[in-house]
Amino acid sequence: MDEDSAGVTVRGAKMLGTSTIMANEILVANLQPLKPGEENLALSFAVPMATKGLKILSRKSYEAAATSQFDNPISGRFDENDALVYFDDVKVPWDRVFVYRDTDMCRAQFHDTLGHTFQNYQAQIRLSVKIRFLAGVARRLAETIGIAAMPAVREELGWIAAQAAMVEAMVCGMEAAGHVQDGYFVPNKHFMYAAQVLTQELYPRIVDKIRGLAGGALIMLPSSERDWADPELAQIIAKTQHSPVAEPRDRVKFLKLAWDAIGSEFGSRHTQYEMFYAGARYVSCGHSYRTYDWDAAGALVDLLLRGSDFEGSVMP
């Protein structure tokens, strides 16, 4: 990183550029706090995507690779493409620079403002809808393959339902325990970070539960909807894709959706994303540690200790 009277010259790479391929401008900043000695990384700015030297290295598009909406019902419509953003001597004018070589200001940009709070608040709302969707997939899966009445299956579905309700309840809780700050209603920050810590582990567990319910049903599927065009193949599919609640084609259509949600490249990307979008586990746990009311918890300990002072006598 160099500077002159015209601005800053930036070299290096940045992640995670979700949907940058569709953006007009890009904001470059640091969500995770930096420490003293990392001043060369303490930079925040915004530039147009057409800026000279700015290059986008996109991952494979799951939408482009989808064969049809029947075979890829989710990834064929809802892929948000991720990319690595590379700066090859990009010149950023001074009037486009927000923070320069100031680690504390990089932190303050998101953590002293409400930026980090509102960003992660909406993320928990988004996640609560995704978990509810997965709960719906789990129940429909059990019904489709004819195992919904089994006590062991209902136990698993009950666990998934409880987790979905917990995520929604935590969103309601962070709203109910919120407060007004600078004219804006702000959700409870600790409840929000606590939800992040819990759901980083929860999402892959729910995916694993659904895989367990599915067994081999998600593996033995026709290669694509084109198989139905062959009369002989269509007859075999009709004989082998039985369901107590759906016609063979509807059974295959749903199972294709379930696989796209939890097992395809698209589904696997979402599992990885939910585990790490907020940072590594120690980062989200650090936010939870920082925002918890430790004084109130410690006061309960002190209260009990005061009631058990040794006075040289034995309790009757």
N, C-alpha and C positions, 0 to 999 in steps of 0.2 A: 504494500500500500504506500503510494507516494502522494505528495501534495504540492501544489503550486498556487499561484494567484487565481487560477481558473477553477480549481476544484481538486478532487481526490481521484487518483487512479487506482482502481480495485483489481486485484488478481486473486483467483482461487475459485472454490466451488461452495455451493450452499444447497442444503436440503431442508425441508421437503417441499418441493414446488408443486403442490397439488393444483391441477387445472391451470398451470401457467401457460399451457399451449393454447388456451382460449382467452388469456388475459390481454388487456391493453397496456397495463402498467404492473410493476411488481414492487412490493414493499420488502426491503431487506432489513432484518432486525434480529435480536437475540431474545427468545422467550426464556431460555434458561440463564440465570444470573452468571455473570463472569466474575473472576476474582482478580485482584491486583496482580499485574504481570501479564495480563492478557489484553493489554491496550490495543494491540494490533488487530484484535478481533472486535473491539468495541466500536462498532460502526452501525449506523442506521440511516437508510436513505430510500428514496423511491425514484425509479426511472422508467421510461417507456420501454416496452418490449423490443422496439425497433432500434434501441441504442446500439451503436457500433461496438462490437466485441462481446455482446451479451449472447450466449448460446444456450439452447435448451436441449438436454439429452433426455428424451422421454423414454419411459419403460414401454414394453409391449402393450399395445392397446387391446384390452379384452373385448371391447365393443367391436373393433375391426376384425378380431378373430372369431367372433360369434357367427355360427353358420345360419341361424335363424332365431326368431323370437320364441319359437316353440322349443328349440333345443337349449337356448341360452336366454331365458325370459328376463333375468335380472341384469346380467352383465351386458346383454345386447342393448340395454336401454339406460343403465344407470352407472356406467363406469366413469369415475372421476380420475382422469389420468394423472399419475405422479411423474415428476421429472427432477433431474438434477440440473441446477442452474449454474452455469460456468461463466466466470468473468475473465475474459481474455484482454487485459489492459483496458477495462471499461472506465471511461472518463465521466465522473459524476460531478456536475457543477455544484458550487457551494450552496446555491439556493435550493438544491435538492437534498442536502444533507441535514438530518435531524440531530444525530449524535456523532461525535468524532473523538475517538481515543479516550472515552470516559466510561469506565466500567460501571460506576454507580448509576450514571444517567441511563445506561442501557437497561439496567435493572428497573430503575424508576419508571421508565417509559411504559412498562406493563404492570409493575407491581405496586407502584405508588399511585398510579391511576386505577381506574376500574377496568382497564383493558383485559387483563388476565382473568379477572372475575367473570366478566360478561362472556368472554370467549368460551370459558369452560362451563359456564351455566348453560349456554345453548347446546354445548356438546353433551351434557347430561340429559337434556330434553330429547335430543336426537337419539341418544343411546337407549332411553326408555322406550322409544317407539321401535327401535331395532330388536330389543329384547322381547317386546310384546309380539312382534312379527315372528320371531323364532319360537315363541311359545305356541303361536298358531300353527306353525309348521310342524312342531312336535305332536300336537294333538291330531292334526290332519293326517300325519304320517301313521300314527298308531291306528287310526280308523281305516285308512286306505289299505294297510296290509293285514288288518283283521286281528289286532292284538290289544285294542283299547280296553277290553273288558277284563284283562288279566290283572290281578291285584298288584303284581310286581311292576307292571307298566303304569298303573295308576299312581303308584308310589313315586315313580320317576316323574310323571307328568305333574303330580302335586308339588314336588320339589321345584320343578321349573316354574310353575305358577307362583310359588312363594317368592322365588328370586325376582320374577318380573314385577310382582307387587312391591317388593322391597325397593327396587330401583325407582319405581314411580313414587313410592312413599318418600324416598329421600329427596326427590325433586320437590314434592309438596312441602316437605319439612324445611328445605332451604329457603323456600318462598315464605312459609309461615313465620320463620324465625328471622326474616330479613329486616332491613331498616332503610330509612331514607338518608342518603348522603349526597350532598351538593345538588339537591333537587331531584335526584334519581332514586328509585327504589332498587336496593341492592340485596341480592340473596345472601343468606348466611354463608360466609366464606369457608368456614371450617367444614360445615356439612357438605359443601360442594367438593372440597378436596378429599373428604372422607369417602364420598361416593366414587371419586376417581380411583382411590386405592382399592376399594372393594371390587369395582367393576373391571379393573385391569385383569384380575384373576377370574372373575365370574364369566366373562364372555367365552373364553376358550372352554370352560367347564360345561357351559350350556351346549356349545357345539359338540363337545365330546358325548354328552348325554344323548343328543339327537342321533349321532352316529351309532351309538349303542342300540337305540330303539330301531334304527333302520336295518341293521344287520346287512345282509347281501342285497336288499331291495334296491339300493342305490347303485349297485354294480351291474346287475343284469338288466340293462336297459337297451333298447334299440339304438343303433349308432346315430341316427338322425331321423327327422320327420320324413325324409325321402324313402325310408324303408316301407312306409305305408303305401307308396305308389306301386310297389311290386305286389301283385295279388297273392303270390305264394308266401312271401314274407309277411304280408298283412294277416294272412290266415294263421301263421305260426304265432305272431305277436298276440293275436286275439285269444289263442289257446293258452298262452303262457303268462299273460299279464292280467291275472284275475284279481278282483277286489270285491269285498262284500258291499262296498258303497259306491263304486264307480265303474264306468265302462272301461275297457282296456285302454282306449286312447286317452281318456281323462286320467286314468291311473298313471300312465307314462308321462303325461303333461305335468302332473303335480310332482312326480318324483324327479323330473328334470329340473323343476323349480327348486325343490329341496336340495338337490346336488349343487345347483348354482349358488345357493345361499351358504352352504357349509363346506363343500368339498372341491369345487372347481378352483382354478387360479384366482378368479374373482373372489370367491368365498374365503379362500385361504388368505388373500391379501387383507380382507376385512378383519379376520381374526388377528393377524399380525398388527394391523393398524390399531385396533381397540386395546391391544396389550401395550403399545408403545407410543401412541400419538401424543400423550401428555408427558413423555419422557420415560426414562428408565424407572424402575420401581423405586429406587432410592430417591429419585427426584420427587415423585408424587407423595411418597411417604414423608419426605422433608417438608413439603408444603403442609401436610397434615400435622406434623410435629410443630411447625412454626405457628399455626393458627389455632391450635387447641387451647382451651382455657385450663392450663395446668394449675393455676392458682386456686381455682374453684375445686379441682380434684384434690389438691394437696390440703385444702382447708378441711375436707372431710376426714382426712387422716389425722390432722391436728386435733380436730374435735374429739375423735375417739381417744387419742393419746391423753388429752386433758382429763378425760373421764376415768383414766386408769393409772393416775399418779400413785406411786408407792408411798404409803403413809405408815409403814411399820406394823400394819395389822393384817390379819387374815380375814378374807371375806367369809361371812357366815354361810 
